């Protein structure tokens, strides 16, 4: 029951984080209610590892890809930033064209969640600060409310799974290391300013 409660907290967190404009009046509760009422089941995670060579220091110029503290301590959810893109097209673009400068662990859309990089190692998708602490996932832009609800159900479950797997604790919203809220960052003293 506690895991189910955490998943619903994640639903709300994801909706708040993105404010995706499925409707200007969609609330976290409305999303949760729709997902529950319609028994929307999250998609399973598909592993497609081996395409990202930059997690290997022998292939990336000697960069250590171990997380600061030995394991990830947050999940970073990022909007892919492209209308009309496909999950496979975004993965192919990242693998083929940007992994030397930017890559993430996973991608999610309304029917699939594909992990392309080892989540126990860093990725290069959120800058020096985020990279050292977070598992990173790209959320594809979807075009219908129904697709959004399916995507959020998958994203919320996957996020909750990462929190459990890596012992990250309860969800906390952190928008930027430049504007820390001490109550959110107290377990990470190196993030606190001043």
PADREN-825991 format. One record per residue: y, z, x of N, C-alpha, C, O in turn; residue number from 1; residue in one letter. Coordinates in Angstrom, 3 decimals, m for minus. Layout:
       ny       nz       nx      cay      caz      cax       cy       cz       cx       oy       oz       ox   k r
        Y        Z        X        Y        Z        X        Y        Z        X        Y        Z        X NUM A
...
END
This chain:
       ny       nz       nx      cay      caz      cax       cy       cz       cx       oy       oz       ox   k r
   m1.196    0.000    0.822    0.000    0.000    0.000    1.253    0.000    0.860    2.243   m0.646    0.516   1 X
    1.219    0.734    2.002    2.385    0.787    2.872    2.697   m0.592    3.434    3.864   m0.974    3.517   2 X
    1.657   m1.358    3.828    1.885   m2.708    4.346    2.528   m3.591    3.296    3.415   m4.383    3.615   3 X
    2.089   m3.470    2.022    2.688   m4.262    0.940    4.154   m3.885    0.755    4.992   m4.758    0.530   4 X
    4.473   m2.599    0.847    5.856   m2.151    0.749    6.680   m2.733    1.886    7.804   m3.187    1.670   5 X
    6.131   m2.724    3.095    6.844   m3.304    4.244    7.078   m4.787    4.052    8.134   m5.300    4.421   6 X
    6.104   m5.489    3.477    6.273   m6.923    3.249    7.420   m7.160    2.281    8.216   m8.077    2.486   7 X
    7.524   m6.345    1.220    8.633   m6.526    0.292    9.968   m6.205    0.953   10.975   m6.836    0.632   8 X
   10.000   m5.249    1.858   11.226   m4.978    2.612   11.597   m6.196    3.440   12.773   m6.539    3.561   9 X
   10.588   m6.852    4.011   10.829   m8.054    4.808   11.389   m9.161    3.925   12.310   m9.863    4.342  10 X
   10.847   m9.342    2.685   11.395  m10.356    1.781   12.901  m10.189    1.670   13.664  m11.139    1.845  11 X
   13.308   m8.970    1.378   14.732   m8.689    1.228   15.495   m8.945    2.505   16.593   m9.501    2.476  12 X
   14.918   m8.540    3.638   15.574   m8.737    4.920   15.784  m10.220    5.193   16.865  m10.620    5.626  13 X
   14.772  m11.035    4.949   14.874  m12.459    5.222   15.928  m13.098    4.340   16.723  m13.911    4.814  14 X
   15.947  m12.744    3.065   16.937  m13.315    2.159   18.341  m12.929    2.604   19.240  m13.770    2.611  15 X
   18.537  m11.682    2.971   19.856  m11.235    3.422   20.244  m11.937    4.711   21.390  m12.360    4.863  16 X
   19.308  m12.066    5.640   19.616  m12.683    6.929   20.134  m14.102    6.775   21.074  m14.498    7.464  17 X
   19.551  m14.843    5.908   19.868  m16.257    5.860   20.880  m16.648    4.813   21.670  m17.567    5.031  18 X
   20.877  m15.971    3.677   21.797  m16.362    2.622   21.678  m17.839    2.310   22.668  m18.496    1.987  19 X
   20.478  m18.355    2.405   20.279  m19.785    2.187   20.697  m20.125    0.766   20.410  m19.386   m0.176  20 X
   21.364  m21.231    0.629   21.998  m21.552   m0.645   21.057  m22.274   m1.601   21.336  m23.392   m2.036  21 X
   19.946  m21.629   m1.921   19.115  m22.149   m2.990   19.897  m22.007   m4.289   19.877  m22.893   m5.144  22 X
   20.572  m20.898   m4.417   21.471  m20.639   m5.530   22.458  m19.595   m5.042   22.088  m18.680   m4.306  23 X
   23.684  m19.726   m5.439   24.673  m18.777   m4.952   24.458  m17.375   m5.513   25.042  m16.413   m5.015  24 X
   23.621  m17.251   m6.548   23.436  m15.941   m7.148   22.023  m15.383   m6.927   21.651  m14.413   m7.587  25 X
   21.240  m15.955   m6.035   19.893  m15.450   m5.775   19.995  m14.148   m4.989   20.669  m14.076   m3.962  26 X
   19.318  m13.130   m5.487   19.298  m11.858   m4.784   17.913  m11.636   m4.198   16.951  m12.302   m4.580  27 X
   17.820  m10.689   m3.264   16.530  m10.344   m2.676   15.561   m9.896   m3.763   14.386  m10.263   m3.730  28 X
   16.033   m9.112   m4.722   15.156   m8.663   m5.802   14.640   m9.832   m6.630   13.479   m9.839   m7.039  29 X
   15.494  m10.819   m6.879   15.067  m11.984   m7.661   13.989  m12.757   m6.908   13.024  m13.225   m7.511  30 X
   14.146  m12.889   m5.614   13.140  m13.582   m4.808   11.833  m12.801   m4.832   10.771  m13.376   m5.068  31 X
   11.901  m11.497   m4.589   10.702  m10.656   m4.628   10.009  m10.756   m5.983    8.792  m10.924   m6.058  32 X
   10.799  m10.651   m7.057   10.235  m10.701   m8.405    9.542  m12.035   m8.667    8.441  m12.073   m9.217  33 X
   10.192  m13.123   m8.271    9.605  m14.454   m8.485    8.286  m14.590   m7.729    7.294  m15.071   m8.279  34 X
    8.280  m14.167   m6.472    7.070  m14.269   m5.647    5.943  m13.438   m6.252    4.806  m13.904   m6.335  35 X
    6.246  m12.217   m6.673    5.226  m11.347   m7.276    4.746  m11.893   m8.617    3.542  m11.991   m8.857  36 X
    5.680  m12.247   m9.484    5.341  m12.717  m10.828    4.499  m13.989  m10.787    3.606  m14.176  m11.613  37 X
    4.786  m14.854   m9.827    4.078  m16.131   m9.740    2.915  m16.098   m8.749    2.313  m17.129   m8.447  38 X
    2.610  m14.905   m8.249    1.481  m14.712   m7.336    1.471  m15.733   m6.196    0.437  m16.323   m5.881  39 X
    2.628  m15.927   m5.592    2.734  m16.882   m4.482    2.054  m16.279   m3.259    2.366  m15.168   m2.833  40 X
    1.124  m17.037   m2.714    0.370  m16.589   m1.550    0.941  m17.238   m0.291    1.218  m18.437   m0.283  41 X
    1.115  m16.457    0.764    1.642  m17.027    2.007    0.634  m17.968    2.648   m0.576  m17.790    2.510  42 X
    1.147  m18.967    3.349    0.297  m19.883    4.119   m0.260  m19.141    5.322    0.364  m18.208    5.826  43 X
   m1.400  m19.543    5.767   m2.003  m18.963    6.971   m1.327  m19.538    8.209   m0.812  m20.656    8.196  44 X
   m1.341  m18.756    9.268   m0.790  m19.200   10.541   m1.779  m20.150   11.223   m2.968  m19.851   11.327  45 X
   m1.279  m21.283   11.680   m2.061  m22.239   12.449   m1.615  m22.150   13.898   m0.423  m22.250   14.190  46 X
   m2.561  m21.962   14.805   m2.238  m21.926   16.232   m2.389  m23.325   16.820   m3.416  m23.980   16.643  47 X
   m1.359  m23.765   17.512   m1.362  m25.056   18.202   m0.825  m24.815   19.609    0.178  m25.397   20.022  48 X
   m1.516  m23.947   20.324   m1.074  m23.523   21.651   m1.432  m24.567   22.700   m2.262  m25.445   22.461  49 X
   m0.802  m24.463   23.856   m1.104  m25.358   24.957   m0.101  m26.467   25.150   m0.170  m27.188   26.145  50 X
    0.828  m26.627   24.232    1.829  m27.690   24.358    3.097  m27.208   25.066    3.905  m28.022   25.514  51 X
    3.271  m25.902   25.166    4.455  m25.340   25.822    4.067  m24.918   27.236    3.390  m23.907   27.421  52 X
    4.496  m25.693   28.231    4.173  m25.364   29.623    5.149  m24.361   30.219    4.849  m23.757   31.249  53 X
    6.301  m24.167   29.605    7.332  m23.319   30.199    7.055  m21.826   30.113    7.859  m21.036   30.608  54 X
    5.957  m21.411   29.510    5.591  m19.997   29.553    4.811  m19.673   30.827    4.516  m18.508   31.095  55 X
    4.479  m20.688   31.605    3.731  m20.524   32.850    4.702  m20.578   34.032    5.285  m21.630   34.292  56 X
    4.889  m19.459   34.758    5.819  m19.449   35.886    5.522  m20.521   36.939    6.429  m20.951   37.652  57 X
    4.276  m20.952   37.043    3.919  m22.013   37.997    4.497  m23.356   37.583    4.624  m24.264   38.404  58 X
    4.850  m23.480   36.297    5.366  m24.749   35.784    6.838  m24.689   35.382    7.430  m25.717   35.053  59 X
    7.437  m23.491   35.407    8.816  m23.366   34.923    9.804  m22.974   36.021   10.915  m22.529   35.731  60 X
    9.406  m23.137   37.261   10.302  m22.795   38.364   10.219  m21.345   38.794   11.103  m20.857   39.497  61 X
    9.175  m20.651   38.385    8.967  m19.275   38.818    9.553  m18.199   37.932    9.602  m17.038   38.339  62 X
   10.004  m18.544   36.721   10.568  m17.545   35.811    9.460  m16.683   35.217    8.452  m17.198   34.731  63 X
    9.655  m15.365   35.259    8.711  m14.427   34.669    8.861  m14.485   33.156    9.961  m14.302   32.633  64 X
    7.784  m14.734   32.464    7.832  m14.877   31.007    7.297  m13.648   30.278    7.038  m13.706   29.076  65 X
    7.130  m12.531   30.997    6.732  m11.286   30.344    7.949  m10.676   29.650    9.068  m10.746   30.158  66 X
    7.714  m10.081   28.490    8.804   m9.434   27.768    9.303   m8.217   28.527    8.532   m7.539   29.206  67 X
   10.600   m7.944   28.409   11.173   m6.723   28.921   10.488   m5.563   28.203   10.487   m5.513   26.973  68 X
    9.915   m4.644   28.947    9.173   m3.538   28.337    7.720   m3.880   28.067    6.992   m3.043   27.533  69 X
    7.271   m5.075   28.413    5.873   m5.447   28.314    5.399   m6.054   27.012    4.292   m6.587   26.946  70 X
    6.225   m5.982   25.965    5.834   m6.567   24.684    7.095   m6.898   23.890    8.163   m6.349   24.161  71 X
    6.971   m7.801   22.903    8.147   m8.088   22.072    8.538   m6.856   21.268    7.687   m6.052   20.885  72 X
    9.845   m6.718   21.016   10.336   m5.566   20.257   11.146   m5.956   19.040   11.728   m5.099   18.376  73 X
   11.187   m7.240   18.746   11.876   m7.697   17.545   11.376   m9.084   17.174   10.763   m9.779   17.984  74 X
   11.647   m9.469   15.942   11.379  m10.817   15.470   12.726  m11.470   15.216   13.574  m10.919   14.515  75 X
   12.911  m12.640   15.787   14.154  m13.392   15.618   13.848  m14.591   14.724   13.034  m15.448   15.067  76 X
   14.511  m14.632   13.579   14.321  m15.713   12.614   15.562  m16.589   12.672   16.685  m16.106   12.527  77 X
   15.348  m17.881   12.884   16.463  m18.796   13.063   16.301  m20.000   12.147   15.211  m20.564   12.043  78 X
   17.366  m20.390   11.494   17.383  m21.607   10.692   17.374  m22.798   11.637   18.145  m22.824   12.596  79 X
   16.530  m23.771   11.393   16.379  m24.908   12.299   17.669  m25.729   12.425   17.868  m26.411   13.430  80 X
   18.528  m25.671   11.434   19.829  m26.317   11.540   19.836  m27.803   11.230   20.811  m28.489   11.537  81 X
   18.770  m28.315   10.630   18.691  m29.745   10.325   18.231  m29.920    8.881   17.152  m29.459    8.509  82 X
   19.041  m30.577    8.080   18.618  m30.908    6.722   17.632  m32.065    6.784   17.827  m33.019    7.538  83 X
   16.575  m31.976    5.988   15.640  m33.085    5.874   14.641  m33.225    6.998   13.855  m34.172    6.999  84 X
   14.644  m32.320    7.953   13.679  m32.413    9.042   12.307  m31.941    8.608   12.175  m31.152    7.672  85 X
   11.289  m32.430    9.292    9.923  m31.986    9.003    9.473  m30.994   10.062    9.982  m30.993   11.183  86 X
    8.526  m30.160    9.703    8.016  m29.178   10.647    7.374  m29.881   11.851    7.596  m29.475   12.992  87 X
    6.586  m30.923   11.607    5.952  m31.633   12.724    6.981  m32.339   13.600    6.854  m32.350   14.824  88 X
    7.998  m32.929   12.976    9.050  m33.595   13.746    9.825  m32.612   14.608   10.157  m32.913   15.754  89 X
   10.114  m31.432   14.056   10.835  m30.412   14.828   10.002  m29.901   15.991   10.519  m29.699   17.090  90 X
    8.716  m29.694   15.750    7.830  m29.246   16.834    7.735  m30.317   17.912    7.864  m30.016   19.098  91 X
    7.512  m31.558   17.512    7.402  m32.644   18.498    8.682  m32.780   19.317    8.627  m32.986   20.529  92 X
    9.834  m32.664   18.656   11.110  m32.757   19.367   11.232  m31.626   20.396   11.611  m31.866   21.542  93 X
   10.911  m30.399   19.987   11.025  m29.263   20.895   10.058  m29.390   22.065   10.435  m29.156   23.213  94 X
    8.828  m29.756   21.779    7.825  m29.873   22.835    8.198  m31.006   23.795    8.121  m30.845   25.013  95 X
    8.595  m32.125   23.251    8.846  m33.301   24.074   10.210  m33.396   24.713   10.360  m34.046   25.747  96 X
   11.227  m32.756   24.115   12.582  m32.995   24.601   13.376  m31.766   25.004   14.280  m31.871   25.833  97 X
   13.061  m30.586   24.436   13.953  m29.452   24.717   13.294  m28.246   25.361   13.989  m27.274   25.656  98 X
   11.982  m28.259   25.594   11.364  m27.012   26.046   11.849  m26.563   27.419   11.682  m25.393   27.763  99 X
   12.440  m27.443   28.213   13.003  m27.002   29.489   14.254  m26.152   29.289   14.607  m25.356   30.158 100 X
   14.925  m26.316   28.154   16.129  m25.537   27.890   15.989  m24.639   26.659   16.675  m23.622   26.567 101 X
   15.117  m24.993   25.715   14.965  m24.188   24.493   13.619  m24.458   23.837   13.230  m25.608   23.632 102 X
   12.917  m23.378   23.511   11.718  m23.476   22.690   11.486  m22.130   22.022   11.944  m21.096   22.508 103 X
   10.775  m22.153   20.908   10.466  m20.942   20.153    8.952  m20.814   20.018    8.201  m21.705   20.414 104 X
    8.522  m19.695   19.453    7.092  m19.456   19.290    6.498  m20.184   18.083    5.409  m20.751   18.173 105 X
    7.209  m20.169   16.962    6.612  m20.619   15.704    7.628  m21.341   14.828    8.839  m21.253   15.033 106 X
    7.088  m22.061   13.840    7.873  m22.775   12.834    7.258  m22.500   11.471    6.041  m22.352   11.351 107 X
    8.109  m22.432   10.431    7.613  m22.214    9.070    8.336  m23.150    8.107    9.538  m23.382    8.231 108 X
    7.581  m23.684    7.143    8.180  m24.389    6.013    7.509  m23.879    4.744    6.930  m22.792    4.758 109 X
    7.570  m24.615    3.673    7.043  m24.111    2.405    5.528  m24.141    2.296    4.972  m23.564    1.361 110 X
    4.844  m24.799    3.229    3.389  m24.864    3.119    2.647  m24.563    4.417    1.419  m24.479    4.419 111 X
    3.376  m24.400    5.519    2.705  m24.182    6.805    3.484  m23.224    7.691    4.706  m23.113    7.593 112 X
    2.761  m22.545    8.544    3.337  m21.754    9.618    2.547  m22.140   10.866    1.342  m21.901   10.947 113 X
    3.231  m22.734   11.829    2.569  m23.249   13.027    3.141  m22.527   14.245    4.352  m22.523   14.467 114 X
    2.260  m21.922   15.023    2.653  m21.241   16.252    2.271  m22.124   17.426    1.115  m22.520   17.578 115 X
    3.281  m22.429   18.270    3.059  m23.346   19.393    3.142  m22.663   20.752    2.811  m23.272   21.769 116 X
    3.579  m21.408   20.784    3.731  m20.691   22.060    3.096  m19.308   21.935    3.050  m18.729   20.850 117 X
    2.619  m18.801   23.038    1.989  m17.478   23.109    3.027  m16.415   22.754    4.029  m16.268   23.454 118 X
    2.793  m15.678   21.675    3.756  m14.680   21.208    3.821  m13.452   22.107    4.737  m12.642   21.966 119 X
    2.877  m13.295   23.021    2.933  m12.156   23.945    3.787  m12.474   25.171    3.939  m11.637   26.060 120 X
    4.342  m13.688   25.216    5.234  m14.134   26.297    6.573  m14.557   25.706    6.662  m14.882   24.522 121 X
    7.610  m14.551   26.533    8.946  m14.953   26.093    8.996  m16.431   25.714    8.177  m17.241   26.150 122 X
    9.973  m16.744   24.898   10.373  m18.127   24.657   11.849  m18.231   25.026   12.483  m17.228   25.355 123 X
   12.391  m19.433   24.971   13.792  m19.655   25.357   14.559  m20.234   24.177   15.006  m21.379   24.234 124 X
   14.717  m19.462   23.114   15.372  m20.004   21.938   16.582  m19.252   21.455   17.290  m19.737   20.572 125 X
   16.851  m18.062   22.012   17.970  m17.279   21.466   18.890  m16.725   22.545   19.618  m15.762   22.305 126 X
   18.863  m17.308   23.699   19.733  m16.842   24.773   19.111  m15.707   25.568   18.081  m15.154   25.180 127 X
   19.739  m15.366   26.674   19.177  m14.392   27.615   18.881  m13.046   26.964   17.868  m12.420   27.276 128 X
   19.754  m12.594   26.062   19.538  m11.293   25.436   18.332  m11.318   24.503   17.415  m10.514   24.668 129 X
   18.315  m12.210   23.541   17.228  m12.275   22.571   15.898  m12.673   23.182   14.846  m12.183   22.773 130 X
   15.949  m13.560   24.159   14.704  m14.031   24.771   13.895  m12.897   25.380   12.665  m12.923   25.328 131 X
   14.553  m11.911   25.952   13.821  m10.851   26.640   13.160   m9.858   25.691   12.346   m9.043   26.125 132 X
   13.501   m9.913   24.384   12.971   m8.934   23.436   12.220   m9.524   22.239   11.414   m8.818   21.635 133 X
   12.449  m10.785   21.874   12.004  m11.211   20.560   11.033  m12.358   20.456   11.120  m13.343   21.189 134 X
   10.095  m12.211   19.521    9.287  m13.327   19.051   10.217  m14.172   18.183   10.946  m13.640   17.346 135 X
   10.188  m15.477   18.384   11.158  m16.328   17.710   10.474  m17.366   16.822    9.501  m18.010   17.214 136 X
   11.021  m17.504   15.610   10.487  m18.467   14.650   11.630  m19.286   14.062   12.702  m18.758   13.767 137 X
   11.386  m20.577   13.899   12.342  m21.486   13.269   11.953  m21.663   11.811   10.808  m21.984   11.495 138 X
   12.917  m21.449   10.933   12.711  m21.633    9.503   13.251  m23.002    9.122   14.444  m23.271    9.263 139 X
   12.367  m23.863    8.640   12.775  m25.197    8.216   13.617  m25.091    6.952   13.433  m24.174    6.152 140 X
   14.524  m26.015    6.779   15.313  m26.069    5.550   14.501  m26.777    4.477   13.995  m27.879    4.687 141 X
   14.387  m26.141    3.346   13.670  m26.723    2.215   14.671  m27.051    1.118   15.802  m26.565    1.137 142 X
   14.254  m27.875    0.164   15.230  m28.414   m0.779   15.107  m27.913   m2.207   15.959  m28.224   m3.040 143 X
   14.071  m27.149   m2.508   13.930  m26.652   m3.882   13.746  m25.138   m3.870   13.357  m24.553   m2.859 144 X
   14.027  m24.526   m4.990   13.826  m23.081   m5.121   12.362  m22.723   m4.936   12.048  m21.754   m4.245 145 X
   11.464  m23.483   m5.540   10.032  m23.193   m5.430    9.583  m23.254   m3.968    8.808  m22.409   m3.519 146 X
   10.065  m24.244   m3.234    9.716  m24.362   m1.813   10.275  m23.174   m1.023    9.612  m22.647   m0.130 147 X
   11.484  m22.766   m1.357   12.093  m21.620   m0.685   11.261  m20.357   m0.904   11.014  m19.609    0.042 148 X
   10.831  m20.115   m2.135   10.027  m18.924   m2.416    8.718  m18.945   m1.636    8.300  m17.921   m1.096 149 X
    8.071  m20.104   m1.574    6.817  m20.206   m0.802    7.081  m19.957    0.685    6.309  m19.263    1.347 150 X
    8.165  m20.519    1.204    8.510  m20.334    2.606    8.800  m18.866    2.914    8.329  m18.337    3.921 151 X
    9.563  m18.218    2.060    9.913  m16.811    2.268    8.664  m15.927    2.208    8.540  m14.983    2.989 152 X
    7.738  m16.223    1.291    6.501  m15.438    1.210    5.737  m15.527    2.535    5.251  m14.516    3.043 153 X
    5.632  m16.728    3.089    4.925  m16.910    4.359    5.675  m16.239    5.494    5.074  m15.537    6.307 154 X
    6.975  m16.446    5.556    7.788  m15.878    6.623    7.756  m14.345    6.587    7.670  m13.698    7.630 155 X
    7.826  m13.778    5.396    7.809  m12.322    5.273    6.474  m11.739    5.730    6.445  m10.742    6.451 156 X
    5.381  m12.353    5.317    4.073  m11.839    5.723    3.900  m11.952    7.234    3.443  m11.011    7.882 157 X
    4.263  m13.094    7.790    4.129  m13.307    9.239    4.980  m12.289   10.000    4.529  m11.713   10.990 158 X
    6.205  m12.071    9.538    7.094  m11.115   10.190    6.494   m9.714   10.131    6.481   m9.001   11.134 159 X
    6.000   m9.320    8.968    5.363   m8.009    8.845    4.158   m7.903    9.771    3.940   m6.858   10.385 160 X
    3.372   m8.977    9.877    2.216   m8.982   10.792    2.653   m8.747   12.234    1.982   m8.029   12.975 161 X
    3.770   m9.348   12.637    4.256   m9.166   14.017    4.717   m7.726   14.232    4.448   m7.135   15.277 162 X
    5.412   m7.164   13.239    5.865   m5.775   13.351    4.678   m4.837   13.529    4.734   m3.892   14.316 163 X
    3.606   m5.105   12.795    2.398   m4.276   12.890    1.672   m4.525   14.207    1.340   m3.576   14.918 164 X
    1.423   m5.782   14.538    0.665   m6.140   15.750    1.284   m5.557   17.005    0.576   m5.041   17.871 165 X
    2.605   m5.637   17.107    3.288   m5.203   18.324    3.917   m3.815   18.196    4.686   m3.407   19.066 166 X
    3.601   m3.085   17.123    4.088   m1.723   16.951    5.607   m1.616   16.964    6.165   m0.726   17.605 167 X
    6.271   m2.520   16.259    7.735   m2.551   16.260    8.359   m1.580   15.272    9.571   m1.373   15.311 168 X
    7.582   m0.986   14.399    8.126   m0.050   13.430    8.695   m0.737   12.210    8.426   m1.911   11.958 169 X
    9.489    0.011   11.451   10.095   m0.482   10.219   11.118   m1.579   10.528   11.712   m1.582   11.607 170 X
   11.327   m2.503    9.598   12.328   m3.546    9.801   13.724   m2.969    9.971   14.099   m2.015    9.290 171 X
   14.487   m3.553   10.880   15.892   m3.200   11.099   16.664   m4.495   11.222   16.204   m5.433   11.874 172 X
   17.818   m4.558   10.611   18.658   m5.742   10.730   19.610   m5.557   11.901   20.374   m4.593   11.947 173 X
   19.558   m6.473   12.829   20.478   m6.468   13.966   21.064   m7.863   14.031   20.340   m8.832   14.263 174 X
   22.358   m7.975   13.831   22.956   m9.304   13.784   23.412   m9.801   15.142   23.436  m11.010   15.372 175 X
   23.770   m8.911   16.041   24.280   m9.345   17.336   24.298   m8.171   18.304   24.601   m7.047   17.904 176 X
   23.979   m8.412   19.562   24.078   m7.327   20.531   25.535   m6.975   20.831   25.809   m5.929   21.418 177 X
   26.457   m7.828   20.438   27.875   m7.576   20.696   28.496   m6.641   19.669   29.579   m6.097   19.889 178 X
   27.806   m6.454   18.542   28.314   m5.557   17.509   27.207   m4.595   17.092   26.798   m4.576   15.930 179 X
   26.721   m3.795   18.043   25.584   m2.933   17.715   25.970   m1.820   16.753   27.103   m1.339   16.739 180 X
   24.998   m1.436   15.962   25.118   m0.264   15.121   24.167    0.755   15.720   22.954    0.550   15.712 181 X
   24.698    1.840   16.233   23.878    2.785   16.980   22.638    3.234   16.222   21.593    3.459   16.831 182 X
   22.737    3.369   14.896   21.554    3.800   14.162   20.445    2.753   14.204   19.272    3.111   14.098 183 X
   20.773    1.493   14.352   19.760    0.452   14.448   19.231    0.301   15.869   18.105   m0.160   16.058 184 X
   20.010    0.676   16.859   19.651    0.379   18.238   19.250    1.591   19.051   19.018    1.467   20.254 185 X
   19.161    2.767   18.434   18.908    3.978   19.202   17.585    3.942   19.960   17.450    4.591   20.997 186 X
   16.602    3.186   19.451   15.344    3.117   20.183   15.436    2.170   21.373   14.493    2.078   22.159 187 X
   16.559    1.462   21.521   16.782    0.551   22.637   18.069    0.934   23.356   19.074    0.238   23.204 188 X
   18.076    2.024   24.138   19.324    2.491   24.728   19.998    1.437   25.609   21.218    1.466   25.771 189 X
   19.237    0.523   26.172   19.848   m0.498   27.014   20.694   m1.468   26.220   21.462   m2.231   26.805 190 X
   20.571   m1.460   24.880   21.376   m2.347   24.031   22.673   m1.708   23.612   23.605   m2.407   23.214 191 X
   22.757   m0.396   23.689   23.948    0.273   23.199   25.115    0.013   24.135   24.949    0.005   25.355 192 X
   26.278   m0.197   23.575   27.467   m0.394   24.406   28.212    0.914   24.533   28.366    1.669   23.573 193 X
   28.671    1.161   25.747   29.465    2.374   25.978   28.657    3.565   26.067   29.189    4.658   26.260 194 X
END
